[in-house]
Amino acid sequence: MFGGVTSEKYVSSLVFVLIAVVLTTLIVLYITEIGISYREVIVTSVALAGLLVFAAGERGLKVGFVFLVVTFGLGYRTTTVTPGLSVHPSEFVLWGLLALPILQPTNWRRGKKKIWLPYWLILFIPFWILAWWQGLSVGLRWVEMFNEFRNFLLLVPLFIVTEMVLANRTNWRHVLLTFFCIGTWIAGMGVLEYMFPEIKTVFSAFITAPEAYESPEGFARAIFSFWGTPAATFILVLSAPIAIVMWYWWKTPWQRGLILLALAFQVCGIYIGGYRSMWMVFAVELLVFALLCRKTVVAAVSLLFPILGGWLLPAAAHERALSGISLVTGNPQHTDTSGIKRWGRVTAAFADTLNQPMGHGWAASGWVHNDFIQVGANLGLLAGLLFAGAFLFTLWRIFRRVLVPSVPEDLQLGLALLVSFVAAGAVLGLEGVEVVTQLVLPVWFIWVLVEVWLRQKPKARRAFYVTPAYISTSTDL
C-alpha cells in the first residue's frame, strides 16, 4: 500500500514538473515572438493557476473553485476559438475542476465525495437534446446553438464541483468572501473610471473608453470599460447581499468598516451603471432584508435608505427611474427606444412559445432579455415551465428555511443567499443573461450555492459557525 501511494505521488510530481517546463517554454517563446497583452496575461494566469491547483492535492479543488470566482471579474475578456466561438476563462477553469478528481483518483476516493444533481436539472437535460434536433431540422447554425447550449451545460460541472467543495463547511467563508471582494473590485474599477476617465492613458490595454454616456433622460451612465459593459452591475446586485453574512462573521470595528466601505462601492456601482432594472432590484433586496432581518432599527434604516437616496438624487436619475417603472408596467415612454425594443422581444417570444409549444431550437428566438420566456420559446413550453418552476420552488424552500430556521446560526447565511437569489431571479427575468457566459455564470453560481446550502443539514452546519474563536453565536446584525 505504501509503495502504491508513493508511486502515485511520484508520478503526479513528475507530470507536474513536465507540464510546468513545457508551459513555461511555450509562454516565453510566445511573448518573445508576438509580445504581451491582457490576453497573454489571462492565459498565463489560468495556466499557472491550473498548475497550482494540480499541485495542491486535496486542497486543489478549493483553490481552483476560489479562482473560478475570481474569473467573474474578468468580464468580456475571452479567447477566440473560431470566428463565431469565444470561450471565457471561467469555462476552462470549471471544466478543469471537474477533471481534477479524475486526474487525482486517490483524493477522490479518500474524500468519499458524491456526484449530485437536483431532480429539476436531470429532467431539464432531455429538453436540451430535443432543442438540438429542433434547431438542426430548421437549419439553425450549430455555432449559435452551441453558444447558448453550453451556458446551460455549465450547470452540470458547477453543481458537482460546488457540492464537493462546500462539503467542508469552512469553505463557505472563503468562497463568499472571494465573491464579495470580486464585486467590490468590479464596482471600484467602475467608479474609478467614472470619476477619472483619464485613467485610460495609464492602463490603455485594459481600459479603452471609460467616458460616461448619456441616457435619453440625461443620466450619465458609467461604461465599466475595464469589465466590458455596464452589465457588470448584474454581478453587483448578486454580491452586495453577501455583506449580510460577512457582517456576522467579522465583528471587529475595522473589519466592519471595510465591509461597509466595500458595500458602499457596490451600491455606487449599481447606481452609476444606470440600469433601471438593477435599481429596482436593489430596492427589492432592501425590502426583503428589512422584512426578514428581525432587527427593528436595521429594518427601518433599510427602508429609509432608498427614500433618502431618491430625495438626494438629481432630476435625471428621477426621470430614468420613472421611465423604468413605466416600462415594467407595460407603458414605455416614446423616447425609451431601448425599452420598447425589449418589450417587443419579450411579447414576440411569448407568442412564439404559445404558437410552437415544442420549441424552435437553441438560439432560435435571439436575445429575448427574459430567460424564462426565452427557454420556453427555444426549448418548448414545458421546458420553460420547468425552468421557472425550479426557480420558484427553490425560492420557496429557502424562504421557508430562513423564515423558520432550524438552527439560529443559519439565519445570517440563509438571509444573504435568499436576498442574492431574489436578485438572480430578477436578472434572469428582467435582463436575460443566458446568451453570454460571463453574465450567466455568476447567476448560476448563486443558484447552485442556494441549492447546496438547502441540501446540507442545519445541525451539521452548526460547527461551521462556532469553530472560529472570533465568531460568536449571537444573531446581532
C-alpha positions as CSV (number, residue, x, y, z in Angstrom):
1,M,0.0,0.0,0.0
2,F,2.8,2.4,0.9
3,G,4.6,1.7,-2.3
4,G,1.4,2.3,-4.3
5,V,0.8,5.7,-2.7
6,T,4.4,6.7,-3.1
7,S,4.4,5.7,-6.7
8,E,1.3,7.7,-7.5
9,K,2.7,10.8,-5.7
10,Y,5.9,10.4,-7.7
11,V,4.1,10.2,-11.0
12,S,1.9,13.2,-10.1
13,S,5.0,15.2,-9.2
14,L,6.8,14.2,-12.4
15,V,3.8,15.1,-14.5
16,F,3.5,18.5,-12.7
17,V,7.2,19.3,-13.4
18,L,7.0,18.3,-17.1
19,I,3.8,20.4,-17.6
20,A,5.4,23.4,-15.8
21,V,8.5,23.2,-18.0
22,V,6.5,22.9,-21.3
23,L,4.2,25.7,-20.4
24,T,7.0,28.0,-19.3
25,T,8.8,27.3,-22.6
26,L,5.8,28.0,-24.7
27,I,4.9,31.2,-22.8
28,V,8.5,32.5,-23.2
29,L,8.5,31.7,-26.9
30,Y,5.1,33.3,-27.5
31,I,6.0,36.5,-25.6
32,T,9.3,36.7,-27.5
33,E,7.7,36.4,-30.9
34,I,4.4,38.2,-30.5
35,G,4.5,40.3,-27.4
36,I,2.2,40.6,-24.4
37,S,-1.3,42.0,-23.9
38,Y,-4.1,41.3,-21.5
39,R,-4.9,38.1,-23.3
40,E,-1.5,36.7,-22.7
41,V,-1.8,37.8,-19.0
42,I,-5.1,36.0,-18.6
43,V,-3.9,32.8,-20.4
44,T,-0.7,32.7,-18.3
45,S,-2.6,33.3,-15.1
46,V,-5.1,30.5,-15.9
47,A,-2.2,28.1,-16.8
48,L,-0.3,28.9,-13.6
49,A,-3.5,28.6,-11.5
50,G,-4.1,25.2,-13.1
51,L,-0.6,24.1,-12.1
52,L,-1.2,25.4,-8.5
53,V,-4.5,23.6,-8.3
54,F,-3.0,20.3,-9.5
55,A,0.0,20.6,-7.1
56,A,-2.2,21.5,-4.1
57,G,-3.5,17.9,-3.8
58,E,-6.7,17.6,-1.7
59,R,-6.9,21.3,-1.3
60,G,-6.7,21.9,-5.1
61,L,-10.4,21.7,-5.7
62,K,-11.0,24.5,-3.1
63,V,-8.2,26.6,-4.5
64,G,-9.5,26.2,-8.1
65,F,-13.0,27.0,-7.0
66,V,-11.9,30.2,-5.4
67,F,-10.0,31.0,-8.6
68,L,-13.2,30.3,-10.6
69,V,-15.0,33.0,-8.6
70,V,-12.1,35.4,-9.3
71,T,-12.6,34.9,-13.1
72,F,-16.0,36.6,-12.7
73,G,-14.0,39.8,-12.5
74,L,-12.5,39.4,-16.0
75,G,-15.7,40.5,-17.8
76,Y,-15.7,40.2,-21.5
77,R,-12.1,39.1,-21.9
78,T,-12.5,35.8,-23.8
79,T,-10.3,33.6,-26.1
80,T,-11.5,33.3,-29.7
81,V,-11.6,29.7,-30.9
82,T,-13.4,30.3,-34.2
83,P,-14.9,33.5,-35.7
84,G,-18.2,32.6,-34.1
85,L,-17.0,30.9,-30.9
86,S,-15.2,32.6,-28.0
87,V,-14.5,30.9,-24.7
88,H,-14.4,32.6,-21.3
89,P,-11.6,31.7,-18.9
90,S,-14.2,30.7,-16.3
91,E,-15.2,27.8,-18.6
92,F,-11.7,26.5,-18.8
93,V,-11.4,26.6,-15.0
94,L,-14.8,25.0,-14.3
95,W,-14.3,22.1,-16.7
96,G,-10.7,21.7,-15.4
97,L,-12.0,21.4,-11.9
98,L,-14.4,18.7,-12.9
99,A,-11.5,16.8,-14.4
100,L,-9.4,17.1,-11.3
101,P,-10.8,14.1,-9.4
102,I,-10.2,12.0,-12.5
103,L,-6.6,13.1,-12.6
104,Q,-6.2,12.5,-8.8
105,P,-8.3,9.5,-8.1
106,T,-6.7,8.9,-4.6
107,N,-8.0,12.2,-3.3
108,W,-11.5,11.4,-4.8
109,R,-11.7,8.1,-3.1
110,R,-10.3,9.3,0.3
111,G,-12.7,12.2,0.4
112,K,-15.7,10.0,-0.4
113,K,-17.2,12.8,-2.4
114,K,-20.5,12.2,-4.2
115,I,-21.8,13.3,-7.5
116,W,-25.2,15.1,-7.1
117,L,-27.6,16.9,-9.4
118,P,-31.0,18.3,-8.5
119,Y,-34.0,16.5,-9.9
120,W,-35.2,19.5,-11.9
121,L,-31.8,19.7,-13.7
122,I,-32.0,16.0,-14.6
123,L,-35.5,16.5,-16.0
124,F,-34.3,19.6,-17.9
125,I,-31.5,17.8,-19.8
126,P,-33.8,15.9,-22.3
127,F,-35.2,19.3,-23.4
128,W,-31.6,20.3,-24.3
129,I,-31.3,17.4,-26.6
130,L,-34.7,18.0,-28.2
131,A,-33.8,21.6,-28.8
132,W,-30.7,20.5,-30.9
133,W,-33.0,18.3,-33.0
134,Q,-35.5,21.1,-33.5
135,G,-32.8,23.7,-34.4
136,L,-30.9,21.5,-36.8
137,S,-34.1,20.4,-38.5
138,V,-34.9,24.0,-39.5
139,G,-31.4,24.9,-40.5
140,L,-30.1,26.9,-37.5
141,R,-26.4,27.5,-37.3
142,W,-24.7,25.0,-35.0
143,V,-22.3,27.5,-33.6
144,E,-25.1,29.9,-32.5
145,M,-26.9,26.9,-30.9
146,F,-23.8,25.7,-29.2
147,N,-23.1,29.2,-27.7
148,E,-26.4,29.1,-25.9
149,F,-26.4,25.4,-25.1
150,R,-23.0,25.4,-23.4
151,N,-24.1,28.1,-20.9
152,F,-26.8,25.7,-19.6
153,L,-24.4,22.8,-19.8
154,L,-22.1,24.6,-17.3
155,L,-24.7,23.9,-14.6
156,V,-23.7,20.3,-14.5
157,P,-20.0,20.7,-13.6
158,L,-20.9,23.7,-11.4
159,F,-23.3,21.6,-9.3
160,I,-20.9,18.7,-8.9
161,V,-17.8,20.8,-8.1
162,T,-19.7,23.2,-5.7
163,E,-21.1,20.2,-3.8
164,M,-17.6,18.7,-3.4
165,V,-16.0,22.0,-2.3
166,L,-18.7,23.0,0.2
167,A,-18.9,19.6,1.7
168,N,-16.2,21.1,4.0
169,R,-18.4,23.8,5.8
170,T,-15.4,26.1,6.5
171,N,-15.1,26.7,2.8
172,W,-18.2,28.8,2.8
173,R,-16.3,31.7,4.3
174,H,-13.6,31.6,1.6
175,V,-15.9,31.3,-1.3
176,L,-18.3,34.0,-0.3
177,L,-15.5,36.4,0.8
178,T,-13.9,36.0,-2.6
179,F,-17.2,36.7,-4.4
180,F,-17.8,39.8,-2.3
181,C,-14.3,41.0,-3.0
182,I,-14.8,40.5,-6.7
183,G,-18.0,42.5,-6.6
184,T,-16.1,45.3,-4.8
185,W,-13.3,45.1,-7.4
186,I,-15.7,45.4,-10.3
187,A,-17.5,48.3,-8.6
188,G,-14.3,50.0,-7.6
189,M,-12.9,50.0,-11.1
190,G,-16.2,51.2,-12.5
191,V,-16.3,54.1,-10.0
192,L,-12.6,54.9,-10.7
193,E,-13.2,55.1,-14.5
194,Y,-16.4,57.1,-14.0
195,M,-14.7,59.8,-11.8
196,F,-11.3,59.8,-13.6
197,P,-11.7,58.8,-17.2
198,E,-8.2,59.9,-18.0
199,I,-7.0,56.7,-16.3
200,K,-7.2,55.1,-19.7
201,T,-3.9,56.6,-20.5
202,V,-2.3,54.7,-17.7
203,F,-4.0,51.3,-18.4
204,S,-4.7,51.6,-22.1
205,A,-4.5,47.8,-22.6
206,F,-7.3,47.2,-20.1
207,I,-9.4,50.4,-20.2
208,T,-10.3,51.7,-23.6
209,A,-13.3,54.0,-23.4
210,P,-14.3,54.9,-19.8
211,E,-16.1,58.1,-20.6
212,A,-19.8,58.1,-19.4
213,Y,-22.6,58.4,-21.9
214,E,-26.0,60.0,-21.5
215,S,-29.3,58.1,-21.5
216,P,-32.4,59.7,-23.2
217,E,-33.3,61.1,-19.8
218,G,-29.9,62.8,-19.5
219,F,-28.4,60.5,-16.9
220,A,-24.7,59.9,-17.2
221,R,-24.1,56.2,-17.2
222,A,-20.8,54.5,-16.4
223,I,-19.4,52.3,-19.1
224,F,-17.4,49.9,-16.9
225,S,-14.8,49.7,-19.6
226,F,-12.4,47.5,-17.6
227,W,-15.1,44.8,-17.2
228,G,-16.5,45.4,-20.7
229,T,-20.1,46.7,-20.3
230,P,-22.4,48.4,-17.7
231,A,-24.0,44.9,-17.3
232,A,-21.2,44.4,-14.7
233,T,-23.8,45.8,-12.3
234,F,-25.7,42.5,-12.7
235,I,-22.9,40.9,-10.6
236,L,-23.1,43.7,-8.0
237,V,-26.7,43.0,-7.1
238,L,-25.7,39.4,-6.5
239,S,-22.6,40.2,-4.4
240,A,-23.9,43.1,-2.3
241,P,-26.2,40.9,-0.1
242,I,-23.2,38.8,0.9
243,A,-22.4,41.7,3.3
244,I,-25.2,40.4,5.5
245,V,-23.3,37.3,6.5
246,M,-19.9,38.9,6.4
247,W,-21.1,41.4,9.0
248,Y,-22.0,38.4,11.2
249,W,-18.7,36.6,10.6
250,W,-16.3,39.5,11.1
251,K,-17.2,41.7,14.1
252,T,-14.2,43.9,14.9
253,P,-14.7,47.7,14.1
254,W,-12.1,47.8,11.4
255,Q,-13.5,44.7,9.7
256,R,-17.0,46.0,9.7
257,G,-15.7,49.4,8.5
258,L,-14.1,47.7,5.4
259,I,-17.3,45.8,4.8
260,L,-19.4,49.0,4.8
261,L,-16.8,50.7,2.5
262,A,-16.9,47.8,0.1
263,L,-20.7,47.7,0.2
264,A,-20.8,51.5,-0.5
265,F,-18.7,51.0,-3.6
266,Q,-21.0,48.3,-4.8
267,V,-24.1,50.4,-4.3
268,C,-22.5,53.3,-6.0
269,G,-21.6,50.9,-8.9
270,I,-25.2,49.8,-9.2
271,Y,-26.3,53.5,-9.3
272,I,-23.8,54.8,-11.9
273,G,-24.4,51.7,-14.1
274,G,-27.7,53.3,-14.9
275,Y,-29.7,50.0,-15.3
276,R,-33.2,50.9,-14.1
277,S,-34.0,47.3,-13.5
278,M,-31.0,46.9,-11.2
279,W,-32.1,50.0,-9.2
280,M,-35.4,48.4,-8.7
281,V,-33.8,45.0,-7.8
282,F,-31.6,46.7,-5.2
283,A,-34.7,48.3,-3.7
284,V,-36.4,45.0,-3.6
285,E,-33.3,43.5,-1.9
286,L,-33.5,46.1,0.8
287,L,-37.2,45.4,1.3
288,V,-36.7,41.7,1.6
289,F,-33.8,42.2,4.0
290,A,-35.8,44.7,6.1
291,L,-38.7,42.3,6.4
292,L,-36.7,39.3,7.4
293,C,-33.6,40.6,9.3
294,R,-35.6,40.7,12.6
295,K,-33.9,43.8,13.8
296,T,-36.2,46.8,14.0
297,V,-33.6,49.5,13.7
298,V,-31.8,47.8,10.8
299,A,-35.1,47.3,9.0
300,A,-36.1,50.9,9.5
301,V,-32.7,52.1,8.1
302,S,-33.0,49.7,5.1
303,L,-36.5,51.0,4.2
304,L,-35.5,54.7,4.7
305,F,-32.3,54.3,2.6
306,P,-34.0,54.3,-0.8
307,I,-36.3,57.1,0.2
308,L,-33.4,59.3,1.4
309,G,-31.4,58.4,-1.7
310,G,-34.2,59.3,-4.0
311,W,-34.6,62.6,-2.4
312,L,-30.8,63.4,-2.9
313,L,-30.5,62.1,-6.4
314,P,-30.5,64.5,-9.4
315,A,-33.5,65.1,-11.6
316,A,-32.0,63.0,-14.4
317,A,-32.0,59.9,-12.1
318,H,-35.6,60.5,-11.1
319,E,-36.6,60.7,-14.8
320,R,-34.7,57.5,-15.5
321,A,-36.3,55.6,-12.6
322,L,-39.8,56.7,-13.6
323,S,-39.2,55.6,-17.2
324,G,-38.2,52.2,-15.8
325,I,-41.4,51.9,-13.9
326,S,-43.4,52.8,-17.0
327,L,-41.6,50.1,-18.9
328,V,-42.3,47.4,-16.3
329,T,-45.9,48.3,-16.2
330,G,-46.2,47.9,-19.9
331,N,-46.4,51.6,-20.9
332,P,-42.9,52.5,-22.1
333,Q,-42.3,56.2,-22.9
334,H,-41.9,57.0,-26.6
335,T,-38.3,58.2,-26.0
336,D,-37.4,54.9,-24.4
337,T,-36.4,53.1,-27.7
338,S,-34.3,50.5,-25.9
339,G,-37.2,49.6,-23.5
340,I,-39.7,49.5,-26.4
341,K,-37.4,47.1,-28.3
342,R,-37.0,44.8,-25.3
343,W,-40.8,44.8,-24.6
344,G,-41.3,43.8,-28.2
345,R,-38.8,40.9,-28.0
346,V,-40.5,39.6,-24.8
347,T,-44.0,39.7,-26.2
348,A,-42.9,38.2,-29.5
349,A,-41.0,35.3,-27.8
350,F,-44.0,34.7,-25.5
351,A,-46.3,34.4,-28.6
352,D,-43.8,32.1,-30.2
353,T,-43.9,29.8,-27.2
354,L,-47.7,29.5,-27.3
355,N,-47.7,29.0,-31.1
356,Q,-45.0,26.4,-31.1
357,P,-45.1,24.6,-27.7
358,M,-42.4,22.1,-28.7
359,G,-39.9,25.0,-29.1
360,H,-37.9,26.3,-32.1
361,G,-34.4,25.1,-31.1
362,W,-31.4,26.6,-29.3
363,A,-30.9,30.4,-30.1
364,A,-33.9,30.5,-32.4
365,S,-35.5,33.5,-30.6
366,G,-32.4,35.6,-30.3
367,W,-31.7,37.6,-27.1
368,V,-35.1,38.0,-25.6
369,H,-33.9,39.7,-22.3
370,N,-36.1,37.3,-20.3
371,D,-34.6,33.9,-19.8
372,F,-37.7,32.2,-18.6
373,I,-39.6,33.2,-21.7
374,Q,-36.5,32.6,-23.9
375,V,-36.3,29.0,-22.6
376,G,-39.9,28.5,-23.4
377,A,-39.5,29.8,-26.9
378,N,-36.4,27.8,-27.7
379,L,-36.8,24.6,-25.7
380,G,-40.6,24.4,-25.5
381,L,-43.4,25.4,-23.2
382,L,-42.8,22.5,-20.8
383,A,-39.1,23.4,-20.6
384,G,-40.0,27.0,-19.8
385,L,-42.4,26.0,-17.1
386,L,-39.9,23.6,-15.6
387,F,-37.2,26.2,-15.5
388,A,-39.5,28.8,-14.0
389,G,-40.9,26.3,-11.6
390,A,-37.5,25.1,-10.5
391,F,-36.6,28.7,-9.6
392,L,-39.9,29.4,-7.7
393,F,-39.7,26.1,-5.9
394,T,-36.1,26.8,-4.8
395,L,-37.1,30.3,-3.7
396,W,-40.0,28.9,-1.6
397,R,-37.7,26.4,0.0
398,I,-35.0,28.9,1.1
399,F,-37.7,31.4,2.2
400,R,-39.2,28.8,4.4
401,R,-35.8,27.9,5.8
402,V,-34.9,31.5,6.6
403,L,-38.4,32.3,8.0
404,V,-38.2,29.4,10.4
405,P,-34.5,28.4,10.8
406,S,-33.9,25.0,12.4
407,V,-30.6,26.5,13.8
408,P,-30.5,30.2,14.7
409,E,-26.9,30.5,13.3
410,D,-28.4,29.6,9.9
411,L,-30.3,32.8,9.7
412,Q,-27.4,35.1,8.5
413,L,-26.1,32.9,5.7
414,G,-29.6,31.9,4.6
415,L,-30.7,35.5,4.6
416,A,-27.7,36.6,2.5
417,L,-28.3,33.8,0.0
418,L,-32.1,34.5,-0.1
419,V,-31.6,38.1,-1.0
420,S,-29.0,37.3,-3.6
421,F,-31.2,34.6,-5.0
422,V,-34.1,37.1,-5.4
423,A,-31.7,39.3,-7.4
424,A,-30.6,36.3,-9.5
425,G,-34.2,35.6,-10.5
426,A,-34.7,39.3,-11.3
427,V,-31.6,39.3,-13.5
428,L,-33.0,36.3,-15.4
429,G,-36.4,37.8,-15.7
430,L,-35.7,41.4,-16.4
431,E,-32.4,41.3,-18.3
432,G,-31.9,37.8,-19.7
433,V,-28.3,36.6,-19.5
434,E,-28.2,33.0,-20.7
435,V,-26.6,34.0,-24.0
436,V,-23.4,35.3,-22.5
437,T,-21.2,33.1,-20.3
438,Q,-19.7,35.9,-18.2
439,L,-23.2,37.2,-17.4
440,V,-25.0,33.9,-16.7
441,L,-22.3,32.1,-14.7
442,P,-22.5,34.4,-11.6
443,V,-26.2,33.9,-11.7
444,W,-25.8,30.1,-11.9
445,F,-23.2,30.4,-9.1
446,I,-25.8,31.9,-6.7
447,W,-28.5,29.4,-7.7
448,V,-26.1,26.5,-7.1
449,L,-25.0,27.9,-3.7
450,V,-28.6,28.1,-2.6
451,E,-29.3,24.5,-3.7
452,V,-26.2,23.2,-2.0
453,W,-27.0,25.1,1.2
454,L,-30.5,23.7,1.3
455,R,-29.2,20.2,0.8
456,Q,-26.8,20.5,3.8
457,K,-28.3,19.6,7.2
458,P,-28.6,22.5,9.6
459,K,-27.2,20.7,12.5
460,A,-24.1,19.8,10.6
461,R,-23.5,23.5,9.8
462,R,-23.5,24.5,13.5
463,A,-19.9,23.6,13.9
464,F,-19.0,25.7,10.9
465,Y,-20.4,28.8,12.6
466,V,-18.9,28.4,16.1
467,T,-15.5,26.9,15.5
468,P,-13.5,30.1,14.8
469,A,-12.8,32.0,18.1
470,Y,-13.8,35.3,16.6
471,I,-17.3,34.1,15.7
472,S,-19.9,34.1,18.4
473,T,-23.4,32.5,18.4
474,S,-25.1,35.9,18.7
475,T,-27.5,36.8,16.0
476,D,-26.6,40.5,16.3
477,L,-26.7,42.2,12.9
